[in-house]
Amino acid sequence: MPRSGAWLLSDVAAAGHRQLDVACTKCDRKGRLSVLRLLAEHGPDISLPDLREHVAADCPRLKAVSISDMCGVMYPTLRL
């Protein structure tokens, strides 16, 4: 259930997701991450918007100043 409008990693796990697909709308980067590994590394209370900064930490667009140039990381197959 969302807290302050954001879903938590624990919500993803509670919904039965074992993998979390991650993709960027601005480039061809994409991947699949283990929810159990993410829980171990970041804890159950991390929000999905905050998690994007960790999964895309090496993206040069993550800290872009221009909104049109910002990283477009998202969770394309996530249905909660």
SENU-519759 format. One record per atom (N, C-alpha, C): residue in three letters; residue number from 1; z, y, x. Coordinates in pm, whole numbers, plus 50000, padded with zeros to 5 digits. Each point is the difference from the previous one (the first is absolute). Layout:
+--------+-----+-------+-------+-------+
! residu ! num !     Z !     Y !     X !
+--------+-----+-------+-------+-------+
!    ALA ! NUM !     Z !     Y !     X !
...
+--------+-----+-------+-------+-------+
***
This chain:
+--------+-----+-------+-------+-------+
! residu ! num !     Z !     Y !     X !
+--------+-----+-------+-------+-------+
!    MET !   1 ! 50000 ! 49882 ! 50085 !
!    MET !   1 ! 50000 ! 50118 ! 49915 !
!    MET !   1 ! 50000 ! 50124 ! 50089 !
!    PRO !   2 ! 49922 ! 50100 ! 49966 !
!    PRO !   2 ! 49990 ! 50117 ! 50087 !
!    PRO !   2 ! 50128 ! 50084 ! 50002 !
!    ARG !   3 ! 50031 ! 50052 ! 50116 !
!    ARG !   3 ! 50110 ! 50094 ! 50016 !
!    ARG !   3 ! 49937 ! 50133 ! 50041 !
!    SER !   4 ! 50032 ! 50103 ! 49929 !
!    SER !   4 ! 49943 ! 50133 ! 50028 !
!    SER !   4 ! 49848 ! 49995 ! 50003 !
!    GLY !   5 ! 49942 ! 49914 ! 49918 !
!    GLY !   5 ! 49856 ! 49992 ! 49990 !
!    GLY !   5 ! 49932 ! 49914 ! 50103 !
!    ALA !   6 ! 50073 ! 49941 ! 50093 !
!    ALA !   6 ! 49938 ! 49918 ! 50105 !
!    ALA !   6 ! 50048 ! 49856 ! 49991 !
!    TRP !   7 ! 49908 ! 49909 ! 50022 !
!    TRP !   7 ! 50035 ! 49858 ! 50004 !
!    TRP !   7 ! 50060 ! 49969 ! 50137 !
!    LEU !   8 ! 50094 ! 49908 ! 50002 !
!    LEU !   8 ! 50064 ! 49957 ! 50123 !
!    LEU !   8 ! 49940 ! 49867 ! 50046 !
!    LEU !   9 ! 50020 ! 49969 ! 50127 !
!    LEU !   9 ! 49953 ! 49873 ! 50052 !
!    LEU !   9 ! 50068 ! 49884 ! 49928 !
!    SER !  10 ! 50124 ! 50019 ! 49959 !
!    SER !  10 ! 50070 ! 49895 ! 49923 !
!    SER !  10 ! 49932 ! 49974 ! 49866 !
!    ASP !  11 ! 49938 ! 50101 ! 49942 !
!    ASP !  11 ! 49925 ! 49982 ! 49875 !
!    ASP !  11 ! 49878 ! 49913 ! 50022 !
!    VAL !  12 ! 49936 ! 50017 ! 50114 !
!    VAL !  12 ! 49883 ! 49920 ! 50036 !
!    VAL !  12 ! 50041 ! 49853 ! 50012 !
!    ALA !  13 ! 50112 ! 49977 ! 50070 !
!    ALA !  13 ! 50050 ! 49864 ! 50018 !
!    ALA !  13 ! 50043 ! 49940 ! 49866 !
!    ALA !  14 ! 50069 ! 50078 ! 49917 !
!    ALA !  14 ! 50047 ! 49950 ! 49870 !
!    ALA !  14 ! 49885 ! 49966 ! 49907 !
!    ALA !  15 ! 49887 ! 50065 ! 50018 !
!    ALA !  15 ! 49882 ! 49972 ! 49918 !
!    ALA !  15 ! 49927 ! 49874 ! 50048 !
!    GLY !  16 ! 50050 ! 49939 ! 50107 !
!    GLY !  16 ! 49943 ! 49874 ! 50048 !
!    GLY !  16 ! 49891 ! 50014 ! 50104 !
!    HIS !  17 ! 49977 ! 50118 ! 50050 !
!    HIS !  17 ! 49896 ! 50020 ! 50102 !
!    HIS !  17 ! 50049 ! 49949 ! 50135 !
!    ARG !  18 ! 49922 ! 49916 ! 50061 !
!    ARG !  18 ! 50032 ! 49949 ! 50135 !
!    ARG !  18 ! 49926 ! 50076 ! 50108 !
!    GLN !  19 ! 49888 ! 50058 ! 49963 !
!    GLN !  19 ! 49917 ! 50078 ! 50092 !
!    GLN !  19 ! 49975 ! 50136 ! 49938 !
!    LEU !  20 ! 49986 ! 50100 ! 50087 !
!    LEU !  20 ! 49970 ! 50135 ! 49954 !
!    LEU !  20 ! 49871 ! 50044 ! 50068 !
!    ASP !  21 ! 49897 ! 50019 ! 49920 !
!    ASP !  21 ! 49873 ! 50048 ! 50055 !
!    ASP !  21 ! 50011 ! 50150 ! 50024 !
!    VAL !  22 ! 49946 ! 50043 ! 50113 !
!    VAL !  22 ! 50001 ! 50140 ! 50039 !
!    VAL !  22 ! 49858 ! 50037 ! 50040 !
!    ALA !  23 ! 49952 ! 50114 ! 49952 !
!    ALA !  23 ! 49865 ! 50046 ! 50035 !
!    ALA !  23 ! 50000 ! 50153 ! 50002 !
!    CYS !  24 ! 49902 ! 50055 ! 50068 !
!    CYS !  24 ! 49986 ! 50144 ! 50008 !
!    CYS !  24 ! 49872 ! 50043 ! 49927 !
!    THR !  25 ! 50012 ! 50107 ! 49924 !
!    THR !  25 ! 49883 ! 50052 ! 49928 !
!    THR !  25 ! 49914 ! 50089 ! 50088 !
!    LYS !  26 ! 50048 ! 50034 ! 50119 !
!    LYS !  26 ! 49927 ! 50091 ! 50089 !
!    LYS !  26 ! 49928 ! 49928 ! 50114 !
!    CYS !  27 ! 50039 ! 49878 ! 50027 !
!    CYS !  27 ! 49936 ! 49925 ! 50109 !
!    CYS !  27 ! 49994 ! 49852 ! 49960 !
!    ASP !  28 ! 49959 ! 49916 ! 50091 !
!    ASP !  28 ! 49983 ! 49858 ! 49967 !
!    ASP !  28 ! 50122 ! 49915 ! 50036 !
!    ARG !  29 ! 50113 ! 50065 ! 50030 !
!    ARG !  29 ! 50121 ! 49925 ! 50036 !
!    ARG !  29 ! 50056 ! 49931 ! 49876 !
!    LYS !  30 ! 50036 ! 49873 ! 50017 !
!    LYS !  30 ! 50063 ! 49926 ! 49892 !
!    LYS !  30 ! 50072 ! 49880 ! 50058 !
!    GLY !  31 ! 50092 ! 49945 ! 49924 !
!    GLY !  31 ! 50074 ! 49884 ! 50047 !
!    GLY !  31 ! 50090 ! 49946 ! 49891 !
!    ARG !  32 ! 50069 ! 49893 ! 50035 !
!    ARG !  32 ! 50092 ! 49934 ! 49907 !
!    ARG !  32 ! 50129 ! 49975 ! 50077 !
!    LEU !  33 ! 50112 ! 50043 ! 49940 !
!    LEU !  33 ! 50129 ! 49989 ! 50064 !
!    LEU !  33 ! 50093 ! 49910 ! 49920 !
!    SER !  34 ! 50086 ! 49928 ! 50070 !
!    SER !  34 ! 50098 ! 49913 ! 49937 !
!    SER !  34 ! 50112 ! 50085 ! 49941 !
!    VAL !  35 ! 50030 ! 49981 ! 49873 !
!    VAL !  35 ! 50108 ! 50073 ! 49935 !
!    VAL !  35 ! 50133 ! 49962 ! 50063 !
!    LEU !  36 ! 50020 ! 49873 ! 50034 !
!    LEU !  36 ! 50124 ! 49958 ! 50065 !
!    LEU !  36 ! 50019 ! 50070 ! 50134 !
!    ARG !  37 ! 49894 ! 50012 ! 50076 !
!    ARG !  37 ! 50009 ! 50069 ! 50129 !
!    ARG !  37 ! 50030 ! 50148 ! 49981 !
!    LEU !  38 ! 49935 ! 50061 ! 49902 !
!    LEU !  38 ! 50026 ! 50141 ! 49971 !
!    LEU !  38 ! 50145 ! 50021 ! 49955 !
!    LEU !  39 ! 50053 ! 49909 ! 49919 !
!    LEU !  39 ! 50139 ! 50009 ! 49958 !
!    LEU !  39 ! 50095 ! 49990 ! 50119 !
!    ALA !  40 ! 49971 ! 49908 ! 50092 !
!    ALA !  40 ! 50083 ! 49984 ! 50119 !
!    ALA !  40 ! 49995 ! 50122 ! 50091 !
!    GLU !  41 ! 49883 ! 50061 ! 50011 !
!    GLU !  41 ! 49983 ! 50113 ! 50090 !
!    GLU !  41 ! 50047 ! 50133 ! 49940 !
!    HIS !  42 ! 49983 ! 50019 ! 49869 !
!    HIS !  42 ! 50023 ! 50131 ! 49941 !
!    HIS !  42 ! 50106 ! 50001 ! 49889 !
!    GLY !  43 ! 50043 ! 49883 ! 49958 !
!    GLY !  43 ! 50102 ! 49992 ! 49896 !
!    GLY !  43 ! 49941 ! 50011 ! 49860 !
!    PRO !  44 ! 50076 ! 49958 ! 49900 !
!    PRO !  44 ! 49949 ! 49996 ! 49863 !
!    PRO !  44 ! 49992 ! 50137 ! 49932 !
!    ASP !  45 ! 50070 ! 50098 ! 50053 !
!    ASP !  45 ! 50008 ! 50130 ! 49932 !
!    ASP !  45 ! 49899 ! 50102 ! 50048 !
!    ILE !  46 ! 49906 ! 49960 ! 50085 !
!    ILE !  46 ! 49897 ! 50095 ! 50042 !
!    ILE !  46 ! 49898 ! 50015 ! 49888 !
!    SER !  47 ! 49963 ! 50123 ! 49972 !
!    SER !  47 ! 49901 ! 50024 ! 49895 !
!    SER !  47 ! 49860 ! 49975 ! 50055 !
!    LEU !  48 ! 49907 ! 49968 ! 49912 !
!    LEU !  48 ! 49863 ! 49975 ! 50046 !
!    LEU !  48 ! 49937 ! 50123 ! 50063 !
!    PRO !  49 ! 50026 ! 50122 ! 49950 !
!    PRO !  49 ! 49946 ! 50117 ! 50071 !
!    PRO !  49 ! 50057 ! 50014 ! 50142 !
!    ASP !  50 ! 50128 ! 49970 ! 50018 !
!    ASP !  50 ! 50059 ! 50006 ! 50135 !
!    ASP !  50 ! 49947 ! 49887 ! 50087 !
!    LEU !  51 ! 49976 ! 49885 ! 49941 !
!    LEU !  51 ! 49949 ! 49885 ! 50075 !
!    LEU !  51 ! 49862 ! 50028 ! 50058 !
!    ARG !  52 ! 49920 ! 50078 ! 49931 !
!    ARG !  52 ! 49865 ! 50030 ! 50049 !
!    ARG !  52 ! 50004 ! 50066 ! 50137 !
!    GLU !  53 ! 50103 ! 50079 ! 50028 !
!    GLU !  53 ! 50012 ! 50063 ! 50131 !
!    GLU !  53 ! 50026 ! 49898 ! 50110 !
!    HIS !  54 ! 50061 ! 49889 ! 49965 !
!    HIS !  54 ! 50026 ! 49895 ! 50098 !
!    HIS !  54 ! 49877 ! 49911 ! 50021 !
!    VAL !  55 ! 49935 ! 49963 ! 49891 !
!    VAL !  55 ! 49885 ! 49909 ! 50013 !
!    VAL !  55 ! 49878 ! 50071 ! 50057 !
!    ALA !  56 ! 49995 ! 50132 ! 49987 !
!    ALA !  56 ! 49888 ! 50077 ! 50054 !
!    ALA !  56 ! 50044 ! 50089 ! 50116 !
!    ALA !  57 ! 50107 ! 49962 ! 50068 !
!    ALA !  57 ! 50058 ! 50085 ! 50105 !
!    ALA !  57 ! 49902 ! 50035 ! 50111 !
!    ASP !  58 ! 49906 ! 49914 ! 50028 !
!    ASP !  58 ! 49905 ! 50028 ! 50108 !
!    ASP !  58 ! 49871 ! 50066 ! 49951 !
!    CYS !  59 ! 49998 ! 50039 ! 49874 !
!    CYS !  59 ! 49881 ! 50067 ! 49945 !
!    CYS !  59 ! 50000 ! 50147 ! 50044 !
!    PRO !  60 ! 49892 ! 50046 ! 50062 !
!    PRO !  60 ! 49995 ! 50139 ! 50045 !
!    PRO !  60 ! 49997 ! 50100 ! 49884 !
!    ARG !  61 ! 49968 ! 49955 ! 49881 !
!    ARG !  61 ! 49993 ! 50089 ! 49883 !
!    ARG !  61 ! 50133 ! 50012 ! 49926 !
!    LEU !  62 ! 50098 ! 49920 ! 50038 !
!    LEU !  62 ! 50126 ! 49997 ! 49926 !
!    LEU !  62 ! 50068 ! 50136 ! 49995 !
!    LYS !  63 ! 49993 ! 50076 ! 50106 !
!    LYS !  63 ! 50067 ! 50130 ! 50006 !
!    LYS !  63 ! 49900 ! 50116 ! 49994 !
!    ALA !  64 ! 49885 ! 49976 ! 49941 !
!    ALA !  64 ! 49898 ! 50105 ! 49990 !
!    ALA !  64 ! 50051 ! 50117 ! 49917 !
!    VAL !  65 ! 49959 ! 50119 ! 50039 !
!    VAL !  65 ! 50042 ! 50120 ! 49930 !
!    VAL !  65 ! 49918 ! 50021 ! 49873 !
!    SER !  66 ! 49872 ! 49977 ! 50008 !
!    SER !  66 ! 49911 ! 50018 ! 49885 !
!    SER !  66 ! 50013 ! 49882 ! 49905 !
!    ILE !  67 ! 50021 ! 50029 ! 49874 !
!    ILE !  67 ! 50016 ! 49893 ! 49900 !
!    ILE !  67 ! 49873 ! 49915 ! 49989 !
!    SER !  68 ! 49885 ! 50058 ! 50025 !
!    SER !  68 ! 49876 ! 49924 ! 49990 !
!    SER !  68 ! 49980 ! 49908 ! 50120 !
!    ASP !  69 ! 50079 ! 50017 ! 50104 !
!    ASP !  69 ! 49987 ! 49918 ! 50121 !
!    ASP !  69 ! 50116 ! 49902 ! 50015 !
!    MET !  70 ! 50095 ! 50000 ! 49906 !
!    MET !  70 ! 50119 ! 49915 ! 50012 !
!    MET !  70 ! 49967 ! 49853 ! 49983 !
!    CYS !  71 ! 50083 ! 49917 ! 50059 !
!    CYS !  71 ! 49987 ! 49855 ! 49989 !
!    CYS !  71 ! 50005 ! 49960 ! 49853 !
!    GLY !  72 ! 49916 ! 49906 ! 49964 !
!    GLY !  72 ! 49992 ! 49956 ! 49861 !
!    GLY !  72 ! 50055 ! 49860 ! 49980 !
!    VAL !  73 ! 50104 ! 49962 ! 50076 !
!    VAL !  73 ! 50054 ! 49865 ! 49987 !
!    VAL !  73 ! 50055 ! 49979 ! 49859 !
!    MET !  74 ! 49971 ! 49881 ! 49946 !
!    MET !  74 ! 50044 ! 49966 ! 49865 !
!    MET !  74 ! 50018 ! 49850 ! 49989 !
!    TYR !  75 ! 50048 ! 49956 ! 49888 !
!    TYR !  75 ! 50024 ! 49858 ! 49972 !
!    TYR !  75 ! 49905 ! 49959 ! 49888 !
!    PRO !  76 ! 49876 ! 49963 ! 50033 !
!    PRO !  76 ! 49895 ! 49985 ! 49899 !
!    PRO !  76 ! 50018 ! 49889 ! 49897 !
!    THR !  77 ! 50070 ! 49894 ! 50035 !
!    THR !  77 ! 50012 ! 49888 ! 49905 !
!    THR !  77 ! 50137 ! 49992 ! 49934 !
!    LEU !  78 ! 50085 ! 50097 ! 50026 !
!    LEU !  78 ! 50136 ! 49996 ! 49949 !
!    LEU !  78 ! 50003 ! 50033 ! 49852 !
!    ARG !  79 ! 50052 ! 49907 ! 49922 !
!    ARG !  79 ! 50017 ! 50020 ! 49857 !
!    ARG !  79 ! 50145 ! 49964 ! 49966 !
!    LEU !  80 ! 50080 ! 50102 ! 49972 !
!    LEU !  80 ! 50142 ! 49974 ! 49967 !
!    LEU !  80 ! 50024 ! 50016 ! 49852 !
+--------+-----+-------+-------+-------+
***
